[in-house]
């Protein structure tokens, strides 16, 4: 079969490899669509055996994927567990043992989620990133969002999915800080207010639009020093800061604002099985309005490197989510 394998930083090859063989507890999935995640652009796989899977490079990539079952055990049932914070954490499509940038994947049946008939495969690969956002919204443990003001720092793929998840909960007012014009234009139809942090004073604008108090919750989807400084200056007293970004440098807390405003800092790590199941159901119920806007373009597996990875590296501001398919007929449709 055709598959995209990661060999080293900057070295991804679409090549012919042997089809996977499903073990007794696995289901063989024929891939329809797979999304390129921002984490795919980082070097996550080392050339030593992975701590969880024991696999070594090269490995097939693609951890945001959907497809159709080709074969499965007669007694296949779906089981769920909360395992997103394991000390030996691995993702199918990042840590070895196959991935969605291929024609077929052998998947443990406990990892599968059955899609309702009204959820098309053309959108199902978006469930994984939306589940991450849904988990982050749940992390605040806020039961009623109707009177809450929220600031999202960073309007990229993660920021947009956070916005969709908040809208599904009925948040009163959502403000997004995003420097890129193309993303601000897309967000203008989804957020209540979109701010250009290069031209506007984000904390002041937030306070002006919240009756002088500031946001109740800030989602940091940028992970840079300026983002946490902006958040802590914007906060109302008793605000909650939710970090969902992967920081490349140590996270420094603005101590005076942290203390004087009695701020709570939370983090949100990926998602668990319950989050994923809830998003599948909510998507079927039409609660994620505008989620289709996440898809910037759709490409073939053969174009993964040039029109996928390189495009996101060199022209990332023009894209949110690029979906990849191994099926030419699906792409043309």
C-alpha angles and dihedrals in degrees: 000000000000117000140161112237130192113225103164141331106313092004113107119151131193104213146146115273135164117281114255120258114225116229122220092274096042137091123215110230124197105216119234104170135359127186127223108234127206088239088061087068091063124074102253101153122074127199091246120086112285111252093234107031101026089223124142133203137322099055134170111251133212123095100174103069146133133191148138127289111252098179137354141168116276092242096046111152128165119246127188135209140168102244106136093113100049114144088231097050122182138167126208101247096028106051102040133266095101135303145210097271089086142064098257135022129189105221130186104247092231087066095058126099119195113230121224114243093252094059107086121215088233087073103028096089086067092065093083097059092039089053089056090054093045090053090051092052091050090049091075091061090218109156098190119036096172095105098034129114116209133192119201115197109205123029099210125115093297094046093050093050090050088052091051092048091049092049089053087058094050099248113191099225132003121194121186127199110206128154098200117092096211092052093045089054091052092046094049090080094048108037128058091230133009119200130199103218091198092061106025137055099245098197092048094047090049092051092046090055096045100052093267097300105095132224123323093213133023122196112205107209095157105062098204130121092254092056097058092042090053092047096051093048091049097047126110116228109284094022125159124231115203116194114204097154127102104235118215091196132038114286111243117199118217093236102198095051089043092056101034094050096041091233124187118216119207134173130208120208117199111285142283132232093269092053090051093049091048092052092050089054094044091049089052088051092052096243097137100073113192096014090133088068088072091077111087096175144338122231141177125258090250090060094049096110102039101033096027119034098021091045091053092046097048102027105023096140090066092059144057107176128000114198122206129204132187089206118087092193091055091050093051092048 
